[in-house]
Amino acid sequence: MERILRTVLIVTAALAAACAPRERTLVLLSTNDMHAKIRNFPRLAAAVEACRDTAQLVVLVDAGDRWTGNAYVDRAATPGMPMIALMNRLGYDVATLGNHEFDHGQAFLGRMIDSMDFEVVCANVVSDTCSFPPLPPYTVLEEGGFRIGFVGVVTNYEGPGHPAGNASSFAGLTFPDPQQMALKYAAELRPKCDVLVLVSHMGDDRDRELLTQTGKDLRNIGVTTIRMKGRKVAGVDFRLVPLAGYEPDPVFQKQVDACYANPELNRPMGEFGNAANKWGLANWMAGAVADGIDAEIGFYHIGGVRLDSIPAGGVSAASVYGLEPFGTLVAEMKMTPADMRRMIVSKYNDPVNVKEAHRIDLISTTPYVIVTDQADNALDVEFPKLREGKVYTVAVSDYVYKNYNDLNYTDGKITEEDVTGLLLEELEEDSPLRIDNTPRQRVRRK
C-alpha cells in the first residue's frame, strides 16, 4: 500500500520501583514498509550495529510489508526470501504482518513465517484454514532483566473487513478491529511485562492516532529510547534517523549485490525516449491493457502503479516488474458511459477505503472530468469523447474487476493476458517509446 508508514507505540506498565534505582536505557529500532527495497539494507545494518555497539539494550522490530516492490526479491527462486535472509542475518527480534505479506497466498506466507528467525505476532487475524496456522497475538522478550511485551496488529480497513489486496488471498481468515484487539491484548499483557509495545500496520491515518512513523522503502529507521529507573519507565523519546548518513556494511553489501547480479532482470527490454513520471506510467499501463485485448477504453488504478518514475533510456525487465509486481491480469467488461460514471463516482466517494477516496484513482485512455460539490463529493463525470448510451469494450486490471464496489457491466471476464507481459512486449516491439505524461483526468468543483 502506495504511500503508508508504520511504527511503534510505547505504553508502560510500571511495577514497584526499588529505592533510588539506577537509570538504564532501552532502545527500540523499528522499520516498516520496506517493500523489498534491499539496496539500502547495508546502511540499515550499519545503523543497527552502531546502535548495538553503543547502547546496552537494543531490540529490532518490523511492522510489515516486507516484500512486493523489487523484482530482485519478488522474482527470486523463493519470492521474498532474500529479504528474510537479510533480516535473519541482522537479528530482528519481532515483526507483525502487513497487507502485502498475503500477496502470494496464505500457504506461501505460512512457509515464509517458518523461515523467519524472529517472532511474528498478530492479534487480529483469526484463521480456520490449515494452510495458515493461527499466530500468537503477542510475545514477551527478556532483555537485560526487563520484560518487554509486543502486541502486533494489521489493518482491516481497506478490504473492507480485511487488509488491502485480492479477497481470495484472505479466504478463511477474519480480521477483527485492530484497535480493539490491541487494547484487549494490551490489558492482558500489561501485568506480565515492564514495557508494552504495539507494532502496528493499521494504515496511515489510524497509525497517526496512536503511533510514530518511519517512512517506507528503507529510507529511515525509527529510534525509540526508553529510560528505565528500576522497572519504572522514566521517559520516552522518538526520532527518525535517515539511513543515508551511514556507510554500507560490507558483509551485507556483498549479500545484496549477489541478489542484483541477475542478467535476465538487468537486461534492457527496450527504451523510453523521454522520462516518465507517475502519471505517464499510469497512462502507459492504461493504454497497454486496452491494446492487449483490443479494448476501446482502458482504465488502470493508481495504486497498482508502484514506481514514481522511470528515466529516459534503457528500461530493464526489473523496472517493469517493479512497476507492476503483482502478476496482475487484464479483465474485460462491456460498459456504457453511465456504467463508467458509476464506477468512478463510487470509488471517488468510497466511505470504507478512505485513503483511496477523493482522488483520481482510475487513470484512463479516455479523458474525463469528475464534478464535485463543495464538500468534495463526486456528483457526476463528464466524458467529452464518449457517446452516451453506447456500449464500449473496457479493459481494467483484475484487481479492479474483483475488488471495486458498485461495478455495473455485461460480458465481464478475466483474460489470460498479464499486464507485465504486455508492457514488456510493447517495449521490445515499439521502442523507443514516447511516454505521455499529460493528465487526461481532472476534478472540477461545481
Buried (B, 14 or more C-beta within 10 A) or exposed (E): BBEBBBBBBBBBBBEEEEEEEEEBBBBBBBBBBBBBBBBBBBBBBBBBBEBBEEBEBBBBBBBBBBBBBBBBBBBBEEBBBBBBBBBBBBBBBBBBBBBBBBBBBBEBBBBBBEEBEBBBBBBBBBBEEEBBEEBBBBBBBEBEEBBBBBBBBBBBBBBEBBBBBBEEBBEEBEBBBBBEBBBBBBEBBBEEBBBBBBBBBBBBEBBEEBBBBBBBBBBBBBBBBBBBBBBBBBEBEBEBBEBEEBEBBEEBBEBBEEBBEBEEBBEBBBEBEBEBBBBBBBBBBBBBBBBBBEBBBBBBBBBBBBBEEBEBEBBBBBBBBBBBBBBBBBBBBBBBBEBBBBBBBBBBBBEEBEBBBBBBBBBBBBBBBBBBEEEBEBEEBEBEEBEEEEBBBBBBBBBBBBBBEEBBBEEBEBBEBBBBBBBBBBBEEEBBBEBBBEEBBEBEEE
